[in-house]
Amino acid sequence: MNIGSLLARHARCRPDHTAVIFEDQRLTWREFNSRVNRTANALLNLGVRKGDKVAVILGNSLELLEIYWAVAKMGAVVVPLSQLTRGAGLASLIKASDAVLVITDSHFTEHVEPLRKELSVASDRYLLADGTRVAGYRSYAELTAAASDAEPGVEISDTDPYNVMFTSGTTGDPKGIVHTHYIRSMYCTLIAMSYRITPESVVAHAGSLVFNGAFVTLMPAVFCGATYVLERSFNAGRLIDVIRREKVTHIQLVPSQIIAMMATGRFNRENLGSLELLSSLGAPLHLEHKEELIRQLPGRFYELYGLTEGFVTILDKHDVARKPGSVGVPPPFFEMRIVKEDGGDAAPGETGEIVGRGPILMPGYYRRPDLTAQAIDQNGWLRTGDMGYVDEDGFLYLVDRKKDLIISGGVNVFPRDIEEIVVQHPAVREAAVFGIPHDKWGETPIACVILRDPGAASSAEIKDWVNQRVGARYQQVSEVVIMEDFPRNTAGKTLKRQMREPYWAGRKTLI
């Protein structure tokens, strides 16, 4: 099974159907397949072979999309890296992946150049994908232009690795997650079914392509031969224009992007009427925002909860009305358990750790069998590190991340419960709650907030408002910090760890 064969099929069976739209470029399946073949053959001409790792440090671009499918055709393994990662952190990821080739663009060479002496990548294996000439780097455009557009013809098995995706680092050091061609083929089929993506669909993506969530819609779009609209970056107003102009049917966003779009005043059926699916993933979408979305754009909302390591649940648009606080159920062929501290299964309504298994489960973390053994037990159950419960119908409800749990005076406090209250304040656009040290209670919750409008409320006003409404005294926040924005990773996820770290490191006054 070779997921790269999908492109050749569409180039043969529906050659003139629009495959990719990126800015002013519109490529048919015949044209896109030809470009991907040239890229695959160019990499083979460089000496990259089946199983070799290709580190790609690019923003959203047509070249990045081509590379994703070129490595699939030639059996190499793509390692997508964020341009937000720099210095020693970037060097460690490139070394940990065993990359033999680095592809980036000219503006990022200032971050790559200082690392080259400590990397084992050969001096002629650094490519620039943006057409600019820089000494010491080869031209991706020239290499691909000189290559054949014939099919590479490399034999690939469904157990062959396709990518190494490094985790986002929201809860600790990044780990390299391996996905095989079989796993990505399951993304193709199971998500296409769950999201109702068809050959006639128009699928848009405005988040970072190096985030694994991008593959949730990219894979089924290519599997079906649909049209894929890629934005260079996220801009709420521009994305609304794109959805309206291209009649986009499917889009997946992280909560911060959904909130930004709703804040434009243009989030309505007139502009977004073509949408059949708007799915949230990457972090919980608070109920206040979910309800507002459904009011403004009914009948389109889905929610996906999942881990890159290989487990998901999906809340279908037809279940939203009766299960609004849920993140759905596992797709077919997946299994889920809620496990208590003693290892037993929790009863419906009882909170425990979410564990799951299914056909997209990773074979392991790259070259880290120790971490793999910690994450997956001998029976193939993945420990998610997330807390939740199921109702009598088997629908999953998230409580919080196990690592985000606040223990205040011996009582378990879940930040998400408090966040659901904070975001109801009329001046608050987003909220993040976490625990900081406290001399008496051990830990105490504080809330960081982004306001809808500057100066709309003071920290003291929000604190008093929240503390009057939380259900218990131990849920009261000790402080409210107003921020212009939260630190986020390339996927748009809020990095609570970065906000929490200064308090625990002693760089801020402890309460």
N, C-alpha and C positions, 0 to 999 in steps of 0.2 A: 504494500500500500504506500503510494507516494502522493502526498497532497499536491505536489507540483504538477502532477498529471491533470489536475482540474483545469488549468489554464489551456493546455493543449486541446482538451475536449471542447471547451467553449470556443476556442479559435477555429475549430473545425465545424462545430454544430451551430453556433450563433456568432459568426465572425464579425458582423457589423453592428451588433448590439453594444451600446456604450458600457464600457467596463469601469473606467476610472475618470473622475473629474477632479482636477487639482488646479485651482485658480483658473487661468485661461486655457489650460490644456484639457482636452477631451479625447480619450483614447478608446478605441473599440477593443474587443477581445482579441482580434487578430493583431492589432498594433501593440497592445500591452504584452501579449505572449511573445511577440518578436523581440521587444525590448528586454524582457526578462531572460530570454534565451541568450541574447548578446551579453548580458551581465553574467550569467552562469558560465558561459564559455570564456569570457574575459578572466574570471576568477580561476578557471581551470588552466588557462594559459599562463597565469601567474604561478602555477604550481600548487594551488590550494586543492586539496584532495578530500575525498569522502571522510567524514569524521573530524576534519580540521575545524577549529573554532574561529569565527570571524566576528571580531568586536566592532560594533557599529555605534558611533557617537554622533548622532544626527538628530536634528529636529524633524518635525513632520515635513516630508518632501516626497516627490515622485521617486527619487532615487532610493529612499529608505524602503518604500513599498516594493520597488523592483528587487532590491536585495533580499527582502523577506522571501520572495517566491523563487529567486535564483538559487539560493542555498537549498531550498526544498528540492529543486530539480537535480542538483549536482551532489546532494548528500552531505554538504557541509553543515555546520551547526552555527546558527546565528546567536550572538550574545548582544542584545540591545542594551545600551548604557545611556543614562541620562546626562545631558549636558549641564545639569545642575550639580553633578558629582565631579569634584576636582581634586587636584593635589594627591596626597597620599591615599585618599579613599579611592580615587579613580585608578591609580597604579595598582592597588591591591586587588581590585576587581579584574583588571586586565590580566594580571599574573595568576589569580585564582582560577580564571577561565581557561588558561593555557592557549590564549589566542595567538594565532600565527599571522593575522592580518588585522590592521586597524583602518577603518574608514571613517573619516570625519569631514568637516568643512573648514574653509580658510580662517574664519573668525575664531575657531576653537583651537587652532594650532598653538596659540600662546599657552594653552593649558596642557597640551600633549607634549610639546617640545621639551620641557624640563624633565619629563618622565622617561624619555627614550633610552637613556643610559642604563636605567635599571630594569627595562623590559627586555624580554628575550625575542621580541619581534624583529625579524631581519630588516635592515635599513631600507630595502626596496619594497617593503610590504606596508607602507603607509600611503593611503590614497585620499585624495580630496574629491568630494562629490559635487562641489558647487561650481566647477569650471574655472576657478581661480588658480593661477600658477604661484606656487610657493616652493622655494628651494628645499630639496630633501623629501618632497612629496610627489607622488605620481598622480596623473590625471585620470580619474574615473571615466570622464567623458571620452577621452582619447582611447583608452583601453577598450571600452565597450563599443565604440564606433568601429574599431578595427576587428572586432570579434564576429564570428558567424552567428546567424540567428537560427541555426538548426537546433533541433532538440538535443540536449547534452547526452542522453542515452545512458545515464548512470543507473545501475541496478540498485534499488532501495527497498529495504524491508520495513514492515510496519513497526518493528522494534528499534529501528535506527533512530538516534536522537535527532531532533529538529532544532531545538533551541535550549539555551540555558538562560532562564529569567532570574535575575537577582531580585530578591524581595525588596519591598519599598523601604524597609528600615524604620517603620513607624513604631515598632516595639522592640527593636534591638539591632544587632549587626546583620547586614544583608547576607542571605544565603542563596546559592545558585540552584534554582529549581529546574530539573531536566524534564522536558516534554518530548515524547516520541512522535513520529508521524501518526501512529495509531491514536494517541491522545488527542492530537489536533484534529484528526478525522472525526473523533467523537464531538469535539467542539462544533465542527461543521454540521453534523447531522442532528445532534440532540438540541443544540441551541436554535438551529433553523426551525425545528419542529416547535419548540417551546415559544419562540418569538414570532412564529408564523411568517417567516421570511420565505419569499418565493422568487422565481426568476424575474418576475415583473417588479420586484421591490426596488426602492431607491434608499440605500443605507448611507447615512452621513456619520462622520466622526470628526469631532473637534477637539478631543483630548489628545494627550501625548500617545504616539504610536509605540513608545518603548514600555508603556504600562501594559501589563497582561490583560487588563480589562478591554483594551482595544481589540484583542483577538476574539473576544466574545461575539462581536458583530462582524469583524473582518472575515473570519473563517467561514461562517455560514453564508455571507454575501458572495464570496468567491465560489463556495460549493454550489450555490444555486445559479451562479452566472448572473447575479443581480448587478445593479449599478452602484458603485462605491464612490461617495463624495467625500474627499479628504480636505479638511481645513488645515492651513499652516499652524494656526493657533486658535485658542478660544477667544472670541469676542461676542458677547451676548447679542448685541444689536445686529452685527453682521451675520451671525448664525441664523437669526430669525429671517433675515433677508434671503439667505441661501435656502433654507427650508421652503420658503414660499416660492422662490424662483424655480428650484429644481424639483418641486413637488415631492420632497423627501417623505418616505413612509415610515422609516425606522431610525431612531437615534437613541443612543445610550449616553448618559451623563452622570458625573458625580454630583453629590448634593450641592456643593458650592456653586457649580455651574447652573444647576436648576434654579437656585435662589437668585443668582445674578440675572437670569433670563426673566424670571417673574418680576424682578424689580424694574424692568425696562418700561412697563406700562403697555407693552405690545404683545404680551403673552396671552393670546386669545385664539379662538377658532378662525377668525378672519385671516390671521397670518399663518397659523399652524394647522389649518384644517386638513392638510394632506396626511398628517401623521396618523399612523395606525398603532404605533408603539412609541412611548417615551419611557425608557427604563432607567431606574436609578441603581447605582452600584458603587462599591468602593468604601462606603461608610453608611451608617443608618441615616435615612432621611427622617427628620423629626416629624411627628404626627401633625404639628401645626402647619408645616410646609407641605406635607403630603395632602392634607385636606384642602389647602389653598389651590394647589395644582389641580386637583380633581374638580374643584368648583370652576376653575377657569378653562380647563381642557378635559372634560369628562370622557371616559371610555377609552383612554389610551395608556393609562399608567400601569407599568409593571415594576417589580423590584427584584433585584438579584442579590442574594447574599452568597458569598463564596470566598474560597481561598485559592491562591495560585497553585498551592500544593495539590489541589484536586478534589474539591467538594463544593457543591452549590445547592441552593434552594431557590425557587422562583415563585413569586407571587404573580399570578395571572390576572389580567385586567378584569376578568369575569368573577374573580374572587375578592377583589378589592373592597366592594361594598359590604360584604359580610365578614371580612377578616382584615379590617383596615390597619391594625397594629402589627400584623404578621408579615414575615418575609417569605411566606409560601411553603411549598413542599419540595422535596427532591424530585428531579425528573426521573423518568423510567430508568431502571437498572441501577439506581442509587439506593443506598440504605443509610439510615440515620438513627442514632441513639442519643439519649440524654443520660449522662453518667454522673452519679453522685460521688461524693468524696470517698465513700467506702468501696467504690467500683461497681456497685449495683445500678440497675436501670431505674431512673426516676419515673414516678407516676405522672400522668397528665397534670399539668399545672405546677409541678414541682421543678425547681430550678437546679440545673447541673451543667456540666461541661458538654458542649456539642461535639460529638464524634461522628464521622461518616466515612463511607467508602463508595467507590463507583468506578466507571470506566475511564475517567480522566485523572485518576490518582497517579501522581508522579512515581517513577521508579526510585527516586531518591534525590537528595541534595548532591550536587556535583562534588565528588571526591570527599564527601563528609558522611561516611557510614555511621559515625557516632551520633550526629544530629538527626540523621534519618531514623535511627533506632528510637530516638527520643520522641519523634513525631508520629511514627507509624508502628503499631504493635504487630505481633506475629500473625495476627489474623487479618491484617490489611486495614485496620481501623485508624483513620487519621484523627489525631487529637487537635482540635482547632484552637484551643486556648480561649474560646468564647463561651460565655454563659448564656443559657436560654432555657426555654421550656416549650413543650408542645401542648396543644389543647386536645380535646377528645377526638377531633377529626385529623390529628396528625400535623396540623399547621404549626410552624416554628415561630416563636416570638423571641427576639433577642433581648437580653438583659444588659450585658456589657462584656467587655473584654476582661478575662480573668486578671490580666496584668494591670488593668486600670482600676481594679477594685480598691476602694478606700476603706481602711479599717480604722474607725474613729471610736475610741473608748471601747474597743472590743466588738463593735457593731459593724456589719458589712454595709457599706454605702455604695450604691451603683451610680456613677456619674451621669449615665444617660437619663435616669429618673429625674435628676435635677435639671439637666439640659432641656428636657421636655417642658419644664415650667418656665425656664429662663426665656426660651424663644417665644413664649406667649406674650412677653412684654411688648407693647406696641412700638417701642423705640429700638428693639433688638432685631438685628438681621440674622446673625449667627452666634452660637455660643459653644464654648468648650469648657468642661468642668473637669478638674483633676485634684488630687490630694497633695498637700504640702505638709511638712513637719509641724507638729504642735507640741509644746512642752507638756501639756496636761493630757491631751487626748491621743497622742501618737501621730495622728493625721487629722487634717481638717480640709473640707472642700473649699476651693475658690473657683470663681467663674471668670473666664475671659470672654469678652463680647465684642462684636462688631456692630456698630449702630447703623440704622437705616440712613440717618442723616447726621452729620457732625453736630454735636451739641444738643442732640434731641433729648438726652437725659444724662444725669450725673451718675457716677459710680454708687454714691450713697442712696440715691433714689431707687436705682435698680436693685441694690442689695436689700433694702427694706421691702420693696415690692415682692421680691422672690421669697424672702424669709417669712413673709406673711402667708404664703401659699403652699410651701412645701409640706409634705405630709407628716414629717417628724422633725424634732429639734436637731437630731444629728445630721439631717440633710441641709440645715441652714448653712449658707456660704459665709465664710469669714471675711471675704474680700471680693470685690468686683473690679476687674481690670479692663479698661476700655482700650482697644487696639484698632489700628487702621486696617490691619489684615493679620491673618494667622500664618505662621510658617507652614508651608505645604510642600509635599514632594511633587515629583513630576506628574503624578496622576491627579493632583489636586486634593489629595487627602490631607487633613489637618494633622500636623506633627505635634501631638500633645507632649511627647517625650522631650522635645526641644523647649517647650514652654515650662515644663515641670522641672527640668534639670537644674536651672540656676538656684532654685529653692533648696533642692536636696544637696547641691554642691556647696551650699553656704554662701553663695554670692549675693543673696538677697536676705533681707531681715526676716528671720523666722517669727511666726506669730506664736 
